Amino acid sequence: MKRIYLTLLSFALLGLSSCMGIDNYDEPNCRFYGNVVDTYTEKNILASQDGFKIRIWERSWTKGTLVYQDLSVKQDGSYNDTKLFAGTYDMLPYGGAFWPADTVKNVKLDGTTEQDFKVTPYLQILDFKAVLDGTNLVISCRLKAPKTAGLPDLREIMPFVSLTQFCGNTNYINIGEYTDARLTINKSWADEVGTSDTSKVYTLAPIPVKSGYTYYVRVGAAVNDSFNNYNYSEIQQISVP
C-alpha cells in the first residue's frame, strides 16, 4: 500500500512540474532618469527625499486596465530608476507642491532614456535665514506666489530640522519643541498678503538646539491642496559650538 501511495505521489508531482512554465523573460534593465524643473527659476524644484513621484503608465499593452507605477524623486529634484521594462509610457510628476502638470505621452524606454519635466510651484521661499542665537535657532523667510489666481489657501510655514543632510517632511526631528514652532495661517493669499505676489517677513518661534551638534535646517510652506506637500527653501547647515 505504501509503495502504491509513493508511486501516485510521484506521478502527481511530475504532472505539477510539467504544468509550471519556465520564466524566460528578461529582467527589467532600462534606465530612466532626469530632473523636475521649476518653470520660473529653470532650476530643479526643491523637495524632500521621496516627497513626490513620477507616475508612469505603460502603454505598450492595450488589454486590461492600465496600472501605474510611481518612481521616487530625490531631495534635489532629480530621479533615477534602473529597473524598468522597455516599452512606451505616459508620465506625470505627481503629488508635489505644484500646480497640476501636463502628462508627457508616448515616451519610449529602450536602454537609457533621459526625460525632464517642468512644474509650476505653488510657492517660492525667499530670503530664508536660520540664525544661531546662543542655543536657539531663529528662522525667517518670505513667501512668493508666482501665480495667485486660484491658489489654494495658505496652510502653514513649517521649520524642518534634521541631524542628517536629508531634511524635509519625510525626514526631520519630530518633537514638539520643533513642530510647535510652525506658523499656522489658513487664509487665502489675498487675505494674508493682499495684492502683492510677495509676503512680509515671517519669523518663527525660536527652536532650541544642543551644543556640539550639527543640524540641517530648512523651511517649508504649504497650501491646502489634496496632497498637503511643501515648497522648500535650500538647506542650511548649522554647527552649534
Secondary structure, DSSP 4 states (H G I P E B T S, - for coil): -HHHHHHHHHHHHHHHHHHS----PPPP-EEEEEEEEETTTSSBPP--TT-SEEEEEE-S--SS---EEEEEPPTTSEEEEEEE-SEEEEEEEESSSBSPPPPEEEEEESSEEE--EEE-BS-EEEEEEEEEETTEEEEEEEEE-S--TTPPPEEEEEEEEESSS--BTTBS---HHHHTT-EEEEE-HHHHT-S-SB---EEPPPEE--TT-EEEEEEEEEESSSS---EE---EEEE--
